[in-house]
Amino acid sequence: MNHDSSPNRSGVSRRSFLSSAAIAGVAGPAIFSSRGLAATTSDTIRIGLVGCGGRGSGAAGNALTADPKAVVVAMGDAFSEPIPRAEKSLQAQFKDRIQVTPEKQFVGLDAYQKVINSGVDIVILASPPGFRPAHLRAAVEAGKHVFCEKPMATDAAGVRSVMESVKISKAKNRCLVAGFCWRYDRPRVEFYKRILDGAIGDIRAVHATYYTGPVKPMPTADKRLAGMGDLEWQTRNWYNFVWLSGDGYVEQAIHSVDKVAWVMRDVPPLWAVGNGGRMIPNNEGNIFDHMDVTYEYAGGVKAFLGQRQITGCFSENSDYIWGSKAQGIIDGRGPMILGDSPWRYSGEGGNMYDLEHVALFQAIRAGRVINDGDRMATSTLMGIMGRMAAYTGQKVTWEQALNANDNLVPAELSWDMKLPVAPMAMPGRTKIV
């Protein structure tokens, strides 16, 4: 979903509510073997796009770049205007590979289900994160291969749903690729491989920074059109509401969280503490604009992550890893290892947004199943765990984060519903639920 308008008025239940694909023919539904490959006479891959904003259209373009026999045949969004924009943008580059007839352009809260049911082989999920657990469940239950943007949820209930969806996708031998794009960046793949192979010794500490500007500041209330309901107003400004975005720490800095998880072998931390708040007023929005979170692992290893999204401040997106023998750094110069045996990446490059789709298409065509599900759930919960620690001011254990009852996403959604904005969290007063 993009969040920019004539909403379809059909409601949807949360329970029902980038790269891999089935090898399937355009003429008729795909028939999948036990390995998840389509047994058809054609090797065309049919893509359905859910969420037609910038990230969604970008992901569709990456998929089409990754596999020359892929085509986009269906598009869906909560609002009508993003679909023709995405279609026009993609046609400018891929021409006749955008085969979306008017009957395959779906608008409304249930557009995702219509895309899934439209005869596609792969579904790209690029709606706001709050909707993602339900969209993912519907896709895997329908036996689709999925590219799922990050993060995968905005609350613990959503992560638990994602974990169940991962099990379903594995049972059905379907591919599931997460939009944690750095995991497919060749320099970083080699960097972390060397570190995990012992190039800097035992990991002692990690420090990651995600200092940048705001993604989409919340407009003032006078910009809200007459008659626009609460759900539409919040969905169009999704980044500013915790239930939809997860906050900047979960929606944006989650890439840095994921790299912390990567160097720690995707083993969950024991606990997290954090602090944060809102320095710059954000009208009706209820997200923080800065957080600092400390994670502790077994053996006393700690990871520190600083996130800030305020205009006019120092910017940095770097990773520092201290080992018993040397140090690893990722900054504007790229990944490097310092010490007695220094190293800099000098191999092949490539666009990581394309490469994550390349890996998936190649796996499917080779008869393999690739599934990022377990680690994508771990990284997402790590982000939510850090937010919980900063919001409450308490030490939050992994078990508390996983079992929390913070159901932020409404169970039922409709355009005419009343949806009060939850108050801004206040450390020391906001409770772990």
ZAMARRO-554611 format. One record per residue (C-alpha): residue in three letters; x, z, y. Coordinates in steps of 0.02 Angstrom, whole numbers, padded with zeros to 5 digits, always signed. Layout:
REM ZAMARRO-554611
alaXZY;...
***
This chain:
REM ZAMARRO-554611
met+00000+00000+00000;asn+00054-00033+00172;his-00018+00086+00298;asp-00055-00018+00435;ser-00365-00120+00394;ser-00530-00162+00349;pro-00527-00040+00206;asn-00624-00073+00048;arg-00747+00071+00034;ser-00727+00107-00150;gly-00661+00280-00186;val-00541+00323-00325;ser-00494+00474-00428;arg-00314+00533-00429;arg-00327+00547-00617;ser-00377+00363-00631;phe-00289+00304-00476;leu+00576-00144-00467;ser+00667-00234-00639;ser+00576-00271-00793;ala+00448-00390-00858;ala+00366-00454-01014;ile+00410-00630-01067;ala+00237-00702-01048;gly+00152-00867-01019;val+00053-00907-00863;ala-00090-00982-00962;gly-00173-00833-01044;pro-00137-00649-01073;ala+00030-00592-01140;ile+00037-00533-01319;phe+00170-00400-01343;ser+00269-00368-01501;ser+00321-00194-01555;arg+00479-00214-01451;gly+00380-00246-01293;leu+00417-00432-01281;ala+00280-00558-01252;ala+00253-00679-01394;thr+00202-00836-01301;thr+00258-01014-01289;ser+00315-00995-01109;asp+00446-00879-01035;thr+00367-00865-00863;ile+00354-00685-00803;arg+00200-00641-00701;ile+00223-00509-00567;gly+00089-00403-00486;leu+00132-00316-00322;val+00048-00152-00276;gly+00088-00106-00095;cys+00124-00257+00015;gly+00220-00177+00158;gly+00403-00206+00193;arg+00470-00117+00040;gly+00343-00198-00074;ser+00373-00375-00015;gly+00559-00339-00018;ala+00550-00281-00199;ala+00450-00435-00247;gly+00584-00543-00166;asn+00719-00450-00262;ala+00626-00480-00425;leu+00606-00666-00390;thr+00791-00677-00345;ala+00836-00588-00507;asp+00742-00706-00622;pro+00710-00890-00577;lys+00564-00902-00698;ala+00467-00757-00623;val+00314-00787-00514;val+00202-00674-00410;val+00021-00697-00461;ala-00069-00543-00390;met-00058-00431-00237;gly-00149-00271-00193;asp-00150-00153-00045;ala-00261-00019+00029;phe-00280-00127+00184;ser-00311-00312+00206;glu-00182-00366+00336;pro-00019-00333+00240;ile-00063-00455+00101;pro-00057-00619+00200;arg+00099-00558+00291;ala+00187-00525+00127;glu+00125-00688+00052;lys+00187-00789+00200;ser+00356-00701+00201;leu+00383-00730+00015;gln+00323-00911+00021;ala+00451-00950+00155;gln+00588-00912+00030;phe+00511-00941-00141;lys+00378-01074-00104;asp+00280-01121-00260;arg+00332-00963-00352;ile+00202-00867-00250;gln+00046-00910-00348;val-00079-00785-00279;thr-00253-00860-00268;pro-00384-00776-00157;glu-00463-00703-00314;lys-00299-00612-00352;gln-00285-00529-00181;phe-00358-00356-00195;val-00398-00234-00054;gly-00448-00051-00064;leu-00402+00113-00144;asp-00432+00035-00314;ala-00328-00120-00279;tyr-00188-00056-00392;gln-00303-00054-00543;lys-00364-00230-00507;val-00185-00292-00497;ile-00144-00208-00662;asn-00297-00287-00743;ser-00264-00461-00674;gly-00157-00526-00818;val+00015-00481-00750;asp+00166-00436-00856;ile+00260-00325-00733;val+00193-00214-00596;ile+00293-00169-00440;leu+00234-00002-00371;ala+00275+00015-00187;ser+00131+00115-00112;pro+00161+00284-00027;pro+00236+00411-00148;gly+00082+00521-00151;phe-00013+00383-00242;arg+00128+00340-00360;pro+00095+00458-00508;ala-00082+00390-00531;his-00026+00210-00507;leu+00113+00233-00634;arg-00004+00312-00761;ala-00125+00167-00748;ala+00015+00039-00767;val+00096+00116-00921;glu-00071+00150-01005;ala-00108-00035-00983;gly+00056-00077-01070;lys+00143-00151-00918;his+00327-00151-00876;val+00354-00065-00711;phe+00469-00062-00562;cys+00428+00104-00478;glu+00494+00142-00305;lys+00567+00312-00264;pro+00519+00453-00254;met+00398+00458-00398;ala+00288+00600-00332;thr+00266+00721-00188;asp+00221+00879-00283;ala+00255+00965-00449;ala+00089+00910-00522;gly+00136+00731-00485;val+00305+00750-00568;arg+00225+00822-00724;ser+00109+00671-00727;val+00259+00556-00709;met+00345+00642-00855;glu+00193+00607-00963;ser+00191+00427-00904;val+00374+00409-00953;lys+00329+00466-01129;ile+00190+00337-01136;ser+00304+00197-01077;lys+00433+00243-01209;ala+00302+00250-01347;lys+00243+00077-01297;asn+00423+00010-01286;arg+00397-00039-01105;cys+00531-00048-00973;leu+00528+00067-00823;val+00653+00047-00682;ala+00663+00168-00537;gly+00701+00120-00358;phe+00853+00233-00351;cys+00953+00080-00305;trp+01125+00161-00291;arg+01125+00180-00481;tyr+01140-00010-00488;asp+01271-00029-00351;arg+01429-00090-00438;pro+01556+00008-00332;arg+01459+00170-00356;val+01431+00139-00541;glu+01620+00125-00563;phe+01653+00273-00448;tyr+01538+00392-00542;lys+01597+00328-00710;arg+01775+00373-00665;ile+01724+00544-00601;leu+01619+00582-00755;asp+01767+00525-00862;gly+01874+00659-00778;ala+01965+00566-00640;ile+01953+00714-00520;gly+01948+00851-00652;asp+01808+00977-00668;ile+01676+00966-00532;arg+01689+01115-00413;ala+01570+01069-00271;val+01470+00926-00196;his+01421+00898-00014;ala+01301+00758+00033;thr+01238+00710+00206;tyr+01085+00612+00259;tyr+01087+00616+00448;thr+00986+00477+00526;gly+00839+00441+00640;pro+00652+00457+00603;val+00572+00320+00500;lys+00403+00309+00586;pro+00358+00440+00717;met+00178+00499+00717;pro+00071+00417+00853;thr-00033+00523+00969;ala-00216+00554+00929;asp-00276+00434+01065;lys-00204+00290+00963;arg-00330+00325+00826;leu-00467+00193+00830;ala-00647+00249+00848;gly-00727+00273+00678;met-00563+00282+00584;gly-00578+00413+00447;asp-00452+00548+00406;leu-00386+00461+00250;glu-00358+00295+00337;trp-00272+00379+00486;gln-00155+00477+00374;thr-00121+00332+00255;arg-00077+00216+00399;asn+00046+00349+00459;trp+00092+00407+00284;tyr+00272+00455+00318;asn+00219+00600+00430;phe+00111+00691+00302;val+00186+00792+00160;trp+00055+00745+00030;leu+00091+00560+00056;ser+00279+00555+00087;gly+00346+00718+00019;asp+00435+00746+00187;gly+00594+00657+00242;tyr+00698+00756+00119;val+00598+00692-00029;glu+00559+00517+00035;gln+00725+00469+00115;ala+00863+00593+00072;ile+00807+00580-00110;his+00943+00448-00130;ser+01073+00582-00090;val+00984+00704-00206;asp+00993+00571-00342;lys+01181+00551-00318;val+01202+00739-00334;ala+01103+00729-00496;trp+01212+00582-00552;val+01377+00675-00533;met+01300+00827-00620;arg+01253+00717-00769;asp+01067+00731-00729;val+01065+00912-00788;pro+00941+01010-00680;pro+01009+01143-00562;leu+00971+01325-00595;trp+00901+01361-00423;ala+00896+01306-00242;val+00891+01391-00073;gly+00863+01304+00091;asn+00815+01310+00272;gly+00739+01188+00393;gly+00605+01160+00522;arg+00537+01047+00657;met+00635+01031+00819;ile+00549+00878+00894;pro+00357+00887+00909;asn+00269+00764+00795;asn+00087+00770+00852;glu-00025+00791+00699;gly+00114+00765+00570;asn+00166+00910+00460;ile+00342+00864+00400;phe+00507+00945+00449;asp+00640+00843+00539;his+00789+00935+00463;met+00834+01031+00306;asp+00989+01101+00223;val+00978+01140+00038;thr+01101+01222-00082;tyr+01084+01193-00269;glu+01176+01301-00396;tyr+01222+01243-00569;ala+01286+01331-00724;gly+01464+01392-00701;gly+01440+01423-00516;val+01455+01241-00461;lys+01360+01214-00300;ala+01293+01059-00215;phe+01253+01059-00028;leu+01140+00929+00051;gly+01106+00914+00237;gln+00962+00805+00298;arg+00913+00770+00478;gln+00801+00634+00552;ile+00811+00657+00740;thr+00847+00522+00869;gly+01007+00536+00971;cys+01106+00641+00848;phe+01263+00612+00745;ser+01227+00495+00599;glu+01309+00501+00429;asn+01263+00459+00250;ser+01409+00516+00144;asp+01453+00605-00017;tyr+01600+00722-00046;ile+01645+00781-00220;trp+01781+00910-00251;gly+01860+00921-00422;ser+01995+01031-00496;lys+02123+00888-00479;ala+02064+00774-00338;gln+01922+00727-00222;gly+01795+00586-00226;ile+01719+00520-00065;ile+01586+00392-00023;asp+01574+00351+00162;gly+01571+00197+00271;arg+01730+00135+00188;gly+01649+00135+00017;pro+01685+00242-00136;met+01861+00309-00158;ile+01959+00440-00253;leu+02097+00537-00165;gly+02241+00629-00247;asp+02391+00589-00354;ser+02304+00436-00427;pro+02205+00362-00282;trp+02075+00230-00317;arg+01968+00109-00216;tyr+01842-00012-00288;ser+01902-00192-00289;gly+01784-00275-00412;glu+01631-00384-00399;gly+01500-00348-00266;gly+01317-00393-00265;asn+01154-00336-00187;met+01100-00175-00273;tyr+00916-00211-00234;asp+00932-00373-00332;leu+01042-00297-00467;glu+00916-00164-00518;his+00794-00305-00554;val+00928-00411-00638;ala+00964-00270-00759;leu+00782-00258-00807;phe+00747-00442-00829;gln+00905-00465-00931;ala+00860-00318-01041;ile+00688-00387-01077;arg+00750-00562-01113;ala+00883-00491-01229;gly+00752-00391-01325;arg+00807-00221-01259;val+00707-00085-01173;ile+00779+00000-01020;asn+00695+00157-00954;asp+00750+00260-00803;gly+00604+00379-00823;asp+00688+00542-00868;arg+00818+00539-00731;met+00696+00475-00601;ala+00583+00624-00636;thr+00731+00745-00629;ser+00790+00679-00460;thr+00615+00680-00388;leu+00586+00860-00442;met+00756+00909-00371;gly+00698+00841-00203;ile+00532+00934-00213;met+00625+01092-00266;gly+00737+01081-00113;arg+00586+01055+00001;met+00499+01205-00077;ala+00652+01312-00045;ala+00663+01257+00137;tyr+00476+01272+00168;thr+00461+01447+00095;gly+00633+01519+00135;gln+00643+01581-00045;lys+00759+01549-00192;val+00668+01426-00304;thr+00715+01408-00487;trp+00698+01247-00585;glu+00559+01326-00688;gln+00464+01377-00531;ala+00478+01203-00461;leu+00423+01120-00622;asn+00275+01235-00651;ala+00217+01254-00470;asn+00033+01233-00431;asp+00062+01143-00267;asn-00065+01004-00292;leu-00044+00918-00124;val-00136+00757-00167;pro-00326+00768-00163;ala-00408+00748-00334;glu-00534+00624-00265;leu-00504+00499-00125;ser-00630+00403-00020;trp-00621+00325+00151;asp-00760+00434+00221;met-00690+00600+00156;lys-00643+00744+00269;leu-00457+00775+00251;pro-00392+00914+00363;val-00205+00912+00394;ala-00115+01056+00310;pro-00022+01167+00434;met+00165+01148+00455;ala+00260+01256+00332;met+00334+01417+00401;pro+00482+01490+00304;gly+00449+01671+00260;arg+00262+01645+00272;thr+00229+01490+00168;lys+00219+01545-00014;ile+00272+01468-00179;val+00114+01427-00274;
***
